[in-house]
Amino acid sequence: MLFGMTGCAVPELQRHSVLQSMVGQSSVEVLRRFGVPTRNYQTQGHTFLSYIHTQENFSPGTWGGDWGGYGYGYGWGPGLGAWGGGMPPMYSTSTCQTTFELVNDRVTSWSLRGDGC
């Protein structure tokens, strides 16, 4: 499941060649290519446009149980045994923030930050 951006733009954001091709482009071109940013910030003539892509992952886990072999014992006789224990379900979230830096309305650099990049 994706949050914060349209599904079609997210994979493109993480391609270095696509990001590098934006250097020298105007803010309008960034908006046309990637849509409205998740957040933006302006300071000392620099504008930062950030796109945040968050992905939730779910692993249903495993049962992990099994039946042991047929065995014989003293006192109680033969029998079957069970063993094992699976992995519990797990949820994880990964995030990637792509930021473009603009000076004089032109992209001068970009950066990726997060465990989902």
Biopython code that builds the backbone (N, CA, C, O; Angstrom):
import numpy as np
from Bio.PDB.StructureBuilder import StructureBuilder

atoms = [
    (1, "MET", "N", (0.847, -1.161, 0.000)),
    (1, "MET", "CA", (0.000, 0.000, 0.000)),
    (1, "MET", "C", (0.900, 1.234, 0.000)),
    (1, "MET", "O", (1.887, 1.272, 0.734)),
    (2, "LEU", "N", (0.584, 2.213, -0.787)),
    (2, "LEU", "CA", (1.391, 3.412, -0.899)),
    (2, "LEU", "C", (0.644, 4.601, -0.334)),
    (2, "LEU", "O", (-0.568, 4.727, -0.503)),
    (3, "PHE", "N", (1.373, 5.468, 0.336)),
    (3, "PHE", "CA", (0.775, 6.657, 0.912)),
    (3, "PHE", "C", (1.532, 7.875, 0.426)),
    (3, "PHE", "O", (2.734, 7.808, 0.167)),
    (4, "GLY", "N", (0.827, 8.993, 0.303)),
    (4, "GLY", "CA", (1.492, 10.255, 0.070)),
    (4, "GLY", "C", (1.754, 10.613, -1.380)),
    (4, "GLY", "O", (2.061, 11.769, -1.672)),
    (5, "MET", "N", (1.646, 9.667, -2.296)),
    (5, "MET", "CA", (1.920, 9.970, -3.690)),
    (5, "MET", "C", (1.074, 9.079, -4.577)),
    (5, "MET", "O", (0.510, 8.081, -4.127)),
    (6, "THR", "N", (0.994, 9.448, -5.826)),
    (6, "THR", "CA", (0.288, 8.600, -6.765)),
    (6, "THR", "C", (1.153, 7.404, -7.092)),
    (6, "THR", "O", (2.379, 7.513, -7.127)),
    (7, "GLY", "N", (0.531, 6.263, -7.332)),
    (7, "GLY", "CA", (1.252, 5.027, -7.571)),
    (7, "GLY", "C", (2.160, 5.063, -8.774)),
    (7, "GLY", "O", (3.215, 4.429, -8.749)),
    (8, "CYS", "N", (1.802, 5.775, -9.831)),
    (8, "CYS", "CA", (2.618, 5.748, -11.038)),
    (8, "CYS", "C", (3.909, 6.537, -10.886)),
    (8, "CYS", "O", (4.881, 6.243, -11.582)),
    (9, "ALA", "N", (3.954, 7.515, -10.011)),
    (9, "ALA", "CA", (5.143, 8.356, -9.893)),
    (9, "ALA", "C", (6.191, 7.768, -8.965)),
    (9, "ALA", "O", (7.369, 8.103, -9.092)),
    (10, "VAL", "N", (5.808, 6.912, -8.046)),
    (10, "VAL", "CA", (6.716, 6.445, -7.010)),
    (10, "VAL", "C", (7.925, 5.686, -7.547)),
    (10, "VAL", "O", (9.047, 6.042, -7.187)),
    (11, "PRO", "N", (7.767, 4.665, -8.386)),
    (11, "PRO", "CA", (8.955, 3.946, -8.836)),
    (11, "PRO", "C", (9.940, 4.851, -9.580)),
    (11, "PRO", "O", (11.151, 4.676, -9.450)),
    (12, "GLU", "N", (9.437, 5.817, -10.358)),
    (12, "GLU", "CA", (10.303, 6.719, -11.100)),
    (12, "GLU", "C", (11.171, 7.559, -10.185)),
    (12, "GLU", "O", (12.322, 7.849, -10.512)),
    (13, "LEU", "N", (10.637, 7.949, -9.050)),
    (13, "LEU", "CA", (11.379, 8.824, -8.149)),
    (13, "LEU", "C", (12.682, 8.199, -7.681)),
    (13, "LEU", "O", (13.641, 8.915, -7.395)),
    (14, "GLN", "N", (12.731, 6.895, -7.599)),
    (14, "GLN", "CA", (13.904, 6.248, -7.046)),
    (14, "GLN", "C", (14.935, 5.877, -8.106)),
    (14, "GLN", "O", (15.946, 5.254, -7.781)),
    (15, "ARG", "N", (14.707, 6.239, -9.343)),
    (15, "ARG", "CA", (15.674, 5.961, -10.397)),
    (15, "ARG", "C", (16.639, 7.136, -10.506)),
    (15, "ARG", "O", (16.235, 8.260, -10.805)),
    (16, "HIS", "N", (17.894, 6.866, -10.265)),
    (16, "HIS", "CA", (18.894, 7.934, -10.264)),
    (16, "HIS", "C", (18.967, 8.656, -11.600)),
    (16, "HIS", "O", (19.156, 9.872, -11.631)),
    (17, "SER", "N", (18.821, 7.934, -12.698)),
    (17, "SER", "CA", (18.910, 8.597, -14.004)),
    (17, "SER", "C", (17.765, 9.589, -14.198)),
    (17, "SER", "O", (17.956, 10.651, -14.789)),
    (18, "VAL", "N", (16.576, 9.242, -13.701)),
    (18, "VAL", "CA", (15.432, 10.155, -13.804)),
    (18, "VAL", "C", (15.673, 11.378, -12.931)),
    (18, "VAL", "O", (15.419, 12.508, -13.348)),
    (19, "LEU", "N", (16.159, 11.151, -11.730)),
    (19, "LEU", "CA", (16.426, 12.268, -10.821)),
    (19, "LEU", "C", (17.506, 13.178, -11.394)),
    (19, "LEU", "O", (17.378, 14.402, -11.354)),
    (20, "GLN", "N", (18.555, 12.588, -11.919)),
    (20, "GLN", "CA", (19.652, 13.382, -12.471)),
    (20, "GLN", "C", (19.189, 14.200, -13.672)),
    (20, "GLN", "O", (19.683, 15.304, -13.899)),
    (21, "SER", "N", (18.244, 13.663, -14.444)),
    (21, "SER", "CA", (17.747, 14.393, -15.618)),
    (21, "SER", "C", (16.965, 15.644, -15.228)),
    (21, "SER", "O", (16.721, 16.508, -16.071)),
    (22, "MET", "N", (16.572, 15.750, -13.965)),
    (22, "MET", "CA", (15.823, 16.918, -13.513)),
    (22, "MET", "C", (16.727, 18.101, -13.169)),
    (22, "MET", "O", (16.242, 19.226, -13.046)),
    (23, "VAL", "N", (18.028, 17.868, -13.013)),
    (23, "VAL", "CA", (18.951, 18.970, -12.708)),
    (23, "VAL", "C", (18.915, 19.959, -13.869)),
    (23, "VAL", "O", (19.074, 19.582, -15.031)),
    (24, "GLY", "N", (18.702, 21.227, -13.534)),
    (24, "GLY", "CA", (18.590, 22.286, -14.529)),
    (24, "GLY", "C", (17.156, 22.593, -14.936)),
    (24, "GLY", "O", (16.898, 23.607, -15.584)),
    (25, "GLN", "N", (16.223, 21.725, -14.560)),
    (25, "GLN", "CA", (14.813, 21.929, -14.907)),
    (25, "GLN", "C", (14.161, 22.917, -13.924)),
    (25, "GLN", "O", (14.658, 23.130, -12.818)),
    (26, "SER", "N", (13.050, 23.508, -14.348)),
    (26, "SER", "CA", (12.321, 24.461, -13.505)),
    (26, "SER", "C", (11.408, 23.726, -12.524)),
    (26, "SER", "O", (11.174, 22.524, -12.652)),
    (27, "SER", "N", (10.903, 24.468, -11.550)),
    (27, "SER", "CA", (9.973, 23.881, -10.580)),
    (27, "SER", "C", (8.708, 23.391, -11.272)),
    (27, "SER", "O", (8.114, 22.401, -10.846)),
    (28, "VAL", "N", (8.293, 24.072, -12.331)),
    (28, "VAL", "CA", (7.104, 23.641, -13.078)),
    (28, "VAL", "C", (7.332, 22.260, -13.684)),
    (28, "VAL", "O", (6.427, 21.426, -13.685)),
    (29, "GLU", "N", (8.537, 22.016, -14.200)),
    (29, "GLU", "CA", (8.845, 20.702, -14.781)),
    (29, "GLU", "C", (8.850, 19.613, -13.707)),
    (29, "GLU", "O", (8.411, 18.491, -13.960)),
    (30, "VAL", "N", (9.343, 19.937, -12.513)),
    (30, "VAL", "CA", (9.308, 18.972, -11.407)),
    (30, "VAL", "C", (7.861, 18.628, -11.079)),
    (30, "VAL", "O", (7.518, 17.458, -10.912)),
    (31, "LEU", "N", (7.012, 19.650, -10.988)),
    (31, "LEU", "CA", (5.601, 19.422, -10.678)),
    (31, "LEU", "C", (4.910, 18.632, -11.785)),
    (31, "LEU", "O", (4.089, 17.761, -11.497)),
    (32, "ARG", "N", (5.223, 18.915, -13.019)),
    (32, "ARG", "CA", (4.625, 18.157, -14.126)),
    (32, "ARG", "C", (5.028, 16.691, -14.075)),
    (32, "ARG", "O", (4.220, 15.806, -14.355)),
    (33, "ARG", "N", (6.265, 16.442, -13.722)),
    (33, "ARG", "CA", (6.783, 15.072, -13.734)),
    (33, "ARG", "C", (6.345, 14.270, -12.517)),
    (33, "ARG", "O", (5.984, 13.099, -12.641)),
    (34, "PHE", "N", (6.373, 14.894, -11.338)),
    (34, "PHE", "CA", (6.156, 14.153, -10.094)),
    (34, "PHE", "C", (4.913, 14.558, -9.316)),
    (34, "PHE", "O", (4.577, 13.912, -8.324)),
    (35, "GLY", "N", (4.227, 15.607, -9.738)),
    (35, "GLY", "CA", (3.038, 16.048, -9.027)),
    (35, "GLY", "C", (3.370, 17.027, -7.917)),
    (35, "GLY", "O", (4.506, 17.480, -7.780)),
    (36, "VAL", "N", (2.360, 17.339, -7.133)),
    (36, "VAL", "CA", (2.518, 18.281, -6.022)),
    (36, "VAL", "C", (3.353, 17.610, -4.930)),
    (36, "VAL", "O", (3.072, 16.470, -4.558)),
    (37, "PRO", "N", (4.373, 18.297, -4.411)),
    (37, "PRO", "CA", (5.226, 17.677, -3.391)),
    (37, "PRO", "C", (4.485, 17.468, -2.072)),
    (37, "PRO", "O", (3.512, 18.156, -1.763)),
    (38, "THR", "N", (4.975, 16.506, -1.314)),
    (38, "THR", "CA", (4.423, 16.235, 0.013)),
    (38, "THR", "C", (4.667, 17.421, 0.935)),
    (38, "THR", "O", (3.804, 17.790, 1.732)),
    (39, "ARG", "N", (5.851, 18.014, 0.817)),
    (39, "ARG", "CA", (6.173, 19.214, 1.594)),
    (39, "ARG", "C", (7.199, 20.040, 0.838)),
    (39, "ARG", "O", (7.913, 19.534, -0.028)),
    (40, "ASN", "N", (7.258, 21.320, 1.182)),
    (40, "ASN", "CA", (8.268, 22.197, 0.585)),
    (40, "ASN", "C", (8.738, 23.193, 1.632)),
    (40, "ASN", "O", (8.051, 23.460, 2.618)),
    (41, "TYR", "N", (9.930, 23.738, 1.394)),
    (41, "TYR", "CA", (10.528, 24.665, 2.350)),
    (41, "TYR", "C", (11.386, 25.659, 1.579)),
    (41, "TYR", "O", (12.067, 25.286, 0.624)),
    (42, "GLN", "N", (11.355, 26.922, 1.992)),
    (42, "GLN", "CA", (12.159, 27.960, 1.352)),
    (42, "GLN", "C", (13.021, 28.651, 2.395)),
    (42, "GLN", "O", (12.550, 28.994, 3.479)),
    (43, "THR", "N", (14.297, 28.851, 2.052)),
    (43, "THR", "CA", (15.207, 29.580, 2.926)),
    (43, "THR", "C", (16.371, 30.130, 2.109)),
    (43, "THR", "O", (16.933, 29.425, 1.271)),
    (44, "GLN", "N", (16.731, 31.380, 2.351)),
    (44, "GLN", "CA", (17.896, 32.041, 1.763)),
    (44, "GLN", "C", (18.013, 31.811, 0.255)),
    (44, "GLN", "O", (19.104, 31.541, -0.247)),
    (45, "GLY", "N", (16.907, 31.915, -0.459)),
    (45, "GLY", "CA", (16.923, 31.772, -1.905)),
    (45, "GLY", "C", (16.902, 30.344, -2.420)),
    (45, "GLY", "O", (16.964, 30.118, -3.629)),
    (46, "HIS", "N", (16.814, 29.385, -1.520)),
    (46, "HIS", "CA", (16.758, 27.969, -1.896)),
    (46, "HIS", "C", (15.347, 27.454, -1.636)),
    (46, "HIS", "O", (14.736, 27.786, -0.620)),
    (47, "THR", "N", (14.840, 26.651, -2.546)),
    (47, "THR", "CA", (13.544, 25.992, -2.369)),
    (47, "THR", "C", (13.780, 24.493, -2.367)),
    (47, "THR", "O", (14.501, 23.972, -3.218)),
    (48, "PHE", "N", (13.177, 23.804, -1.416)),
    (48, "PHE", "CA", (13.298, 22.359, -1.314)),
    (48, "PHE", "C", (11.919, 21.746, -1.520)),
    (48, "PHE", "O", (10.978, 22.073, -0.798)),
    (49, "LEU", "N", (11.797, 20.862, -2.501)),
    (49, "LEU", "CA", (10.548, 20.146, -2.779)),
    (49, "LEU", "C", (10.768, 18.690, -2.401)),
    (49, "LEU", "O", (11.644, 18.029, -2.958)),
    (50, "SER", "N", (9.977, 18.184, -1.456)),
    (50, "SER", "CA", (10.151, 16.814, -0.976)),
    (50, "SER", "C", (8.945, 15.954, -1.298)),
    (50, "SER", "O", (7.796, 16.365, -1.134)),
    (51, "TYR", "N", (9.238, 14.754, -1.760)),
    (51, "TYR", "CA", (8.225, 13.736, -2.044)),
    (51, "TYR", "C", (8.509, 12.565, -1.121)),
    (51, "TYR", "O", (9.615, 12.026, -1.113)),
    (52, "ILE", "N", (7.508, 12.172, -0.342)),
    (52, "ILE", "CA", (7.697, 11.095, 0.620)),
    (52, "ILE", "C", (6.872, 9.895, 0.190)),
    (52, "ILE", "O", (5.659, 9.986, 0.007)),
    (53, "HIS", "N", (7.547, 8.778, 0.033)),
    (53, "HIS", "CA", (6.918, 7.519, -0.359)),
    (53, "HIS", "C", (7.037, 6.563, 0.825)),
    (53, "HIS", "O", (8.142, 6.241, 1.262)),
    (54, "THR", "N", (5.901, 6.114, 1.338)),
    (54, "THR", "CA", (5.865, 5.174, 2.449)),
    (54, "THR", "C", (5.180, 3.903, 1.990)),
    (54, "THR", "O", (4.132, 3.944, 1.346)),
    (55, "GLN", "N", (5.783, 2.772, 2.327)),
    (55, "GLN", "CA", (5.209, 1.491, 1.941)),
    (55, "GLN", "C", (5.077, 0.614, 3.179)),
    (55, "GLN", "O", (6.031, 0.442, 3.938)),
    (56, "GLU", "N", (3.879, 0.062, 3.373)),
    (56, "GLU", "CA", (3.654, -0.890, 4.457)),
    (56, "GLU", "C", (3.795, -2.289, 3.901)),
    (56, "GLU", "O", (3.258, -2.609, 2.841)),
    (57, "ASN", "N", (4.523, -3.117, 4.625)),
    (57, "ASN", "CA", (4.725, -4.501, 4.213)),
    (57, "ASN", "C", (4.146, -5.425, 5.274)),
    (57, "ASN", "O", (4.222, -5.139, 6.469)),
    (58, "PHE", "N", (3.571, -6.527, 4.829)),
    (58, "PHE", "CA", (3.002, -7.513, 5.745)),
    (58, "PHE", "C", (3.486, -8.892, 5.344)),
    (58, "PHE", "O", (3.412, -9.272, 4.175)),
    (59, "SER", "N", (3.974, -9.627, 6.302)),
    (59, "SER", "CA", (4.347, -11.021, 6.102)),
    (59, "SER", "C", (3.425, -11.851, 6.983)),
    (59, "SER", "O", (3.412, -11.668, 8.200)),
    (60, "PRO", "N", (2.650, -12.765, 6.388)),
    (60, "PRO", "CA", (1.672, -13.503, 7.179)),
    (60, "PRO", "C", (2.279, -14.472, 8.180)),
    (60, "PRO", "O", (1.557, -15.001, 9.025)),
    (61, "GLY", "N", (3.564, -14.718, 8.116)),
    (61, "GLY", "CA", (4.187, -15.663, 9.026)),
    (61, "GLY", "C", (4.046, -17.084, 8.509)),
    (61, "GLY", "O", (3.473, -17.322, 7.446)),
    (62, "THR", "N", (4.577, -18.020, 9.279)),
    (62, "THR", "CA", (4.516, -19.432, 8.887)),
    (62, "THR", "C", (3.965, -20.254, 10.031)),
    (62, "THR", "O", (4.104, -19.900, 11.202)),
    (63, "TRP", "N", (3.340, -21.353, 9.670)),
    (63, "TRP", "CA", (2.797, -22.238, 10.687)),
    (63, "TRP", "C", (3.933, -22.917, 11.423)),
    (63, "TRP", "O", (3.984, -22.859, 12.652)),
    (64, "GLY", "N", (4.837, -23.555, 10.718)),
    (64, "GLY", "CA", (6.052, -24.104, 11.295)),
    (64, "GLY", "C", (5.910, -25.383, 12.082)),
    (64, "GLY", "O", (6.924, -25.976, 12.452)),
    (65, "GLY", "N", (4.708, -25.837, 12.355)),
    (65, "GLY", "CA", (4.543, -27.071, 13.115)),
    (65, "GLY", "C", (4.734, -28.296, 12.241)),
    (65, "GLY", "O", (4.654, -28.214, 11.016)),
    (66, "ASP", "N", (4.983, -29.417, 12.867)),
    (66, "ASP", "CA", (5.135, -30.674, 12.140)),
    (66, "ASP", "C", (4.914, -31.805, 13.131)),
    (66, "ASP", "O", (4.936, -31.606, 14.346)),
    (67, "TRP", "N", (4.707, -32.968, 12.596)),
    (67, "TRP", "CA", (4.523, -34.127, 13.447)),
    (67, "TRP", "C", (5.805, -34.921, 13.498)),
    (67, "TRP", "O", (6.469, -35.124, 12.482)),
    (68, "GLY", "N", (6.147, -35.368, 14.693)),
    (68, "GLY", "CA", (7.335, -36.195, 14.861)),
    (68, "GLY", "C", (7.059, -37.629, 14.423)),
    (68, "GLY", "O", (5.933, -37.987, 14.078)),
    (69, "GLY", "N", (8.082, -38.412, 14.445)),
    (69, "GLY", "CA", (7.967, -39.810, 14.028)),
    (69, "GLY", "C", (7.275, -40.668, 15.080)),
    (69, "GLY", "O", (7.039, -40.237, 16.208)),
    (70, "TYR", "N", (6.963, -41.875, 14.683)),
    (70, "TYR", "CA", (6.327, -42.837, 15.564)),
    (70, "TYR", "C", (7.405, -43.414, 16.456)),
    (70, "TYR", "O", (8.448, -43.848, 15.965)),
    (71, "GLY", "N", (7.176, -43.427, 17.738)),
    (71, "GLY", "CA", (8.214, -43.923, 18.636)),
    (71, "GLY", "C", (7.658, -44.880, 19.672)),
    (71, "GLY", "O", (6.446, -44.997, 19.852)),
    (72, "TYR", "N", (8.561, -45.553, 20.342)),
    (72, "TYR", "CA", (8.200, -46.480, 21.410)),
    (72, "TYR", "C", (8.782, -45.952, 22.705)),
    (72, "TYR", "O", (9.840, -45.323, 22.705)),
    (73, "GLY", "N", (8.106, -46.200, 23.791)),
    (73, "GLY", "CA", (8.614, -45.756, 25.075)),
    (73, "GLY", "C", (8.299, -46.768, 26.154)),
    (73, "GLY", "O", (7.468, -47.657, 25.969)),
    (74, "TYR", "N", (8.963, -46.625, 27.272)),
    (74, "TYR", "CA", (8.720, -47.509, 28.408)),
    (74, "TYR", "C", (7.595, -46.948, 29.257)),
    (74, "TYR", "O", (7.525, -45.742, 29.494)),
    (75, "GLY", "N", (6.748, -47.796, 29.696)),
    (75, "GLY", "CA", (5.693, -47.399, 30.614)),
    (75, "GLY", "C", (4.414, -46.977, 29.924)),
    (75, "GLY", "O", (3.340, -47.429, 30.317)),
    (76, "TRP", "N", (4.482, -46.150, 28.936)),
    (76, "TRP", "CA", (3.264, -45.664, 28.300)),
    (76, "TRP", "C", (3.065, -46.226, 26.903)),
    (76, "TRP", "O", (1.968, -46.101, 26.358)),
    (77, "GLY", "N", (4.034, -46.813, 26.322)),
    (77, "GLY", "CA", (3.872, -47.435, 25.010)),
    (77, "GLY", "C", (4.157, -46.478, 23.864)),
    (77, "GLY", "O", (4.694, -45.387, 24.057)),
    (78, "PRO", "N", (3.784, -46.913, 22.662)),
    (78, "PRO", "CA", (4.094, -46.125, 21.472)),
    (78, "PRO", "C", (3.241, -44.857, 21.393)),
    (78, "PRO", "O", (2.190, -44.754, 22.025)),
    (79, "GLY", "N", (3.725, -43.892, 20.596)),
    (79, "GLY", "CA", (2.945, -42.676, 20.410)),
    (79, "GLY", "C", (3.573, -41.762, 19.374)),
    (79, "GLY", "O", (4.693, -41.984, 18.912)),
    (80, "LEU", "N", (2.827, -40.737, 19.025)),
    (80, "LEU", "CA", (3.290, -39.726, 18.080)),
    (80, "LEU", "C", (3.524, -38.422, 18.827)),
    (80, "LEU", "O", (2.858, -38.146, 19.825)),
    (81, "GLY", "N", (4.460, -37.625, 18.350)),
    (81, "GLY", "CA", (4.715, -36.337, 18.983)),
    (81, "GLY", "C", (4.728, -35.216, 17.957)),
    (81, "GLY", "O", (4.972, -35.440, 16.771)),
    (82, "ALA", "N", (4.465, -34.031, 18.424)),
    (82, "ALA", "CA", (4.502, -32.855, 17.553)),
    (82, "ALA", "C", (5.621, -31.932, 18.014)),
    (82, "ALA", "O", (6.023, -31.962, 19.177)),
    (83, "TRP", "N", (6.126, -31.100, 17.084)),
    (83, "TRP", "CA", (7.177, -30.148, 17.424)),
    (83, "TRP", "C", (7.044, -28.918, 16.546)),
    (83, "TRP", "O", (6.269, -28.900, 15.590)),
    (84, "GLY", "N", (7.790, -27.918, 16.875)),
    (84, "GLY", "CA", (7.897, -26.761, 15.989)),
    (84, "GLY", "C", (7.169, -25.544, 16.499)),
    (84, "GLY", "O", (6.449, -25.575, 17.496)),
    (85, "GLY", "N", (7.385, -24.502, 15.789)),
    (85, "GLY", "CA", (6.757, -23.220, 16.069)),
    (85, "GLY", "C", (7.123, -22.287, 14.936)),
    (85, "GLY", "O", (8.303, -22.084, 14.649)),
    (86, "GLY", "N", (6.155, -21.739, 14.315)),
    (86, "GLY", "CA", (6.407, -20.892, 13.150)),
    (86, "GLY", "C", (6.778, -19.473, 13.521)),
    (86, "GLY", "O", (6.983, -19.140, 14.688)),
    (87, "MET", "N", (6.857, -18.669, 12.514)),
    (87, "MET", "CA", (7.134, -17.250, 12.679)),
    (87, "MET", "C", (5.804, -16.505, 12.779)),
    (87, "MET", "O", (4.871, -16.816, 12.038)),
    (88, "PRO", "N", (5.702, -15.539, 13.672)),
    (88, "PRO", "CA", (4.450, -14.782, 13.788)),
    (88, "PRO", "C", (4.298, -13.809, 12.612)),
    (88, "PRO", "O", (5.280, -13.502, 11.936)),
    (89, "PRO", "N", (3.093, -13.331, 12.367)),
    (89, "PRO", "CA", (2.921, -12.308, 11.326)),
    (89, "PRO", "C", (3.744, -11.067, 11.679)),
    (89, "PRO", "O", (3.912, -10.733, 12.851)),
    (90, "MET", "N", (4.250, -10.396, 10.650)),
    (90, "MET", "CA", (5.077, -9.217, 10.890)),
    (90, "MET", "C", (4.637, -8.073, 9.988)),
    (90, "MET", "O", (4.327, -8.278, 8.815)),
    (91, "TYR", "N", (4.615, -6.879, 10.541)),
    (91, "TYR", "CA", (4.344, -5.653, 9.796)),
    (91, "TYR", "C", (5.623, -4.823, 9.796)),
    (91, "TYR", "O", (6.336, -4.766, 10.798)),
    (92, "SER", "N", (5.906, -4.189, 8.681)),
    (92, "SER", "CA", (7.033, -3.261, 8.631)),
    (92, "SER", "C", (6.674, -2.103, 7.706)),
    (92, "SER", "O", (5.837, -2.242, 6.814)),
    (93, "THR", "N", (7.305, -0.985, 7.924)),
    (93, "THR", "CA", (7.084, 0.202, 7.112)),
    (93, "THR", "C", (8.432, 0.703, 6.624)),
    (93, "THR", "O", (9.390, 0.784, 7.394)),
    (94, "SER", "N", (8.503, 1.038, 5.349)),
    (94, "SER", "CA", (9.718, 1.646, 4.804)),
    (94, "SER", "C", (9.348, 2.983, 4.168)),
    (94, "SER", "O", (8.263, 3.143, 3.610)),
    (95, "THR", "N", (10.261, 3.930, 4.264)),
    (95, "THR", "CA", (10.009, 5.282, 3.775)),
    (95, "THR", "C", (11.194, 5.763, 2.947)),
    (95, "THR", "O", (12.351, 5.506, 3.278)),
    (96, "CYS", "N", (10.879, 6.465, 1.868)),
    (96, "CYS", "CA", (11.908, 7.120, 1.066)),
    (96, "CYS", "C", (11.465, 8.557, 0.808)),
    (96, "CYS", "O", (10.365, 8.802, 0.313)),
    (97, "GLN", "N", (12.327, 9.490, 1.144)),
    (97, "GLN", "CA", (12.061, 10.905, 0.878)),
    (97, "GLN", "C", (12.999, 11.365, -0.229)),
    (97, "GLN", "O", (14.221, 11.294, -0.093)),
    (98, "THR", "N", (12.420, 11.833, -1.320)),
    (98, "THR", "CA", (13.177, 12.395, -2.439)),
    (98, "THR", "C", (13.031, 13.906, -2.370)),
    (98, "THR", "O", (11.915, 14.427, -2.371)),
    (99, "THR", "N", (14.158, 14.611, -2.312)),
    (99, "THR", "CA", (14.129, 16.068, -2.191)),
    (99, "THR", "C", (14.904, 16.704, -3.340)),
    (99, "THR", "O", (16.036, 16.323, -3.637)),
    (100, "PHE", "N", (14.272, 17.671, -3.969)),
    (100, "PHE", "CA", (14.917, 18.476, -5.002)),
    (100, "PHE", "C", (15.246, 19.832, -4.400)),
    (100, "PHE", "O", (14.410, 20.435, -3.727)),
    (101, "GLU", "N", (16.473, 20.317, -4.641)),
    (101, "GLU", "CA", (16.859, 21.661, -4.221)),
    (101, "GLU", "C", (16.864, 22.554, -5.450)),
    (101, "GLU", "O", (17.469, 22.221, -6.469)),
    (102, "LEU", "N", (16.180, 23.700, -5.347)),
    (102, "LEU", "CA", (16.102, 24.651, -6.453)),
    (102, "LEU", "C", (16.672, 25.999, -6.031)),
    (102, "LEU", "O", (16.438, 26.463, -4.915)),
    (103, "VAL", "N", (17.421, 26.620, -6.934)),
    (103, "VAL", "CA", (17.927, 27.980, -6.766)),
    (103, "VAL", "C", (17.562, 28.726, -8.039)),
    (103, "VAL", "O", (17.805, 28.237, -9.142)),
    (104, "ASN", "N", (16.979, 29.910, -7.886)),
    (104, "ASN", "CA", (16.502, 30.684, -9.043)),
    (104, "ASN", "C", (15.564, 29.854, -9.916)),
    (104, "ASN", "O", (15.630, 29.909, -11.144)),
    (105, "ASP", "N", (14.693, 29.087, -9.267)),
    (105, "ASP", "CA", (13.674, 28.263, -9.925)),
    (105, "ASP", "C", (14.258, 27.161, -10.818)),
    (105, "ASP", "O", (13.590, 26.712, -11.750)),
    (106, "ARG", "N", (15.486, 26.721, -10.551)),
    (106, "ARG", "CA", (16.104, 25.623, -11.305)),
    (106, "ARG", "C", (16.621, 24.572, -10.332)),
    (106, "ARG", "O", (17.203, 24.903, -9.299)),
    (107, "VAL", "N", (16.404, 23.303, -10.668)),
    (107, "VAL", "CA", (16.895, 22.210, -9.825)),
    (107, "VAL", "C", (18.419, 22.212, -9.873)),
    (107, "VAL", "O", (19.017, 22.141, -10.947)),
    (108, "THR", "N", (19.040, 22.293, -8.700)),
    (108, "THR", "CA", (20.504, 22.256, -8.621)),
    (108, "THR", "C", (21.010, 20.917, -8.100)),
    (108, "THR", "O", (22.140, 20.525, -8.393)),
    (109, "SER", "N", (20.176, 20.206, -7.321)),
    (109, "SER", "CA", (20.583, 18.901, -6.794)),
    (109, "SER", "C", (19.356, 18.151, -6.298)),
    (109, "SER", "O", (18.257, 18.699, -6.225)),
    (110, "TRP", "N", (19.570, 16.895, -5.962)),
    (110, "TRP", "CA", (18.512, 16.052, -5.406)),
    (110, "TRP", "C", (19.147, 15.123, -4.384)),
    (110, "TRP", "O", (20.359, 14.905, -4.404)),
    (111, "SER", "N", (18.332, 14.576, -3.493)),
    (111, "SER", "CA", (18.832, 13.615, -2.508)),
    (111, "SER", "C", (17.744, 12.608, -2.176)),
    (111, "SER", "O", (16.551, 12.882, -2.306)),
    (112, "LEU", "N", (18.190, 11.435, -1.745)),
    (112, "LEU", "CA", (17.294, 10.375, -1.279)),
    (112, "LEU", "C", (17.625, 10.100, 0.177)),
    (112, "LEU", "O", (18.796, 10.064, 0.554)),
    (113, "ARG", "N", (16.602, 9.907, 0.995)),
    (113, "ARG", "CA", (16.815, 9.633, 2.407)),
    (113, "ARG", "C", (15.766, 8.638, 2.883)),
    (113, "ARG", "O", (14.580, 8.779, 2.584)),
    (114, "GLY", "N", (16.209, 7.636, 3.622)),
    (114, "GLY", "CA", (15.282, 6.687, 4.212)),
    (114, "GLY", "C", (15.650, 5.246, 3.910)),
    (114, "GLY", "O", (16.496, 4.970, 3.059)),
    (115, "ASP", "N", (15.003, 4.332, 4.620)),
    (115, "ASP", "CA", (15.302, 2.907, 4.461)),
    (115, "ASP", "C", (14.585, 2.270, 3.276)),
    (115, "ASP", "O", (14.819, 1.100, 2.973)),
    (116, "GLY", "N", (13.716, 3.019, 2.605)),
    (116, "GLY", "CA", (12.985, 2.470, 1.465)),
    (116, "GLY", "C", (13.497, 2.963, 0.123)),
    (116, "GLY", "O", (12.825, 2.802, -0.896)),
    (117, "CYS", "N", (14.695, 3.567, 0.114)),
    (117, "CYS", "CA", (15.234, 4.129, -1.139)),
    (117, "CYS", "C", (16.104, 3.123, -1.887)),
    (117, "CYS", "O", (16.631, 3.436, -2.955)),
]
sb = StructureBuilder()
sb.init_structure("model")
sb.init_model(0)
sb.init_chain("A")
sb.init_seg("    ")
for serial, (resi, resn, name, xyz) in enumerate(atoms, 1):
    if name == "N":
        sb.init_residue(resn, " ", resi, " ")
    sb.init_atom(name, np.array(xyz, "f"), 0.0, 1.0, " ", f" {name:<3s}", serial, name[0])
structure = sb.get_structure()
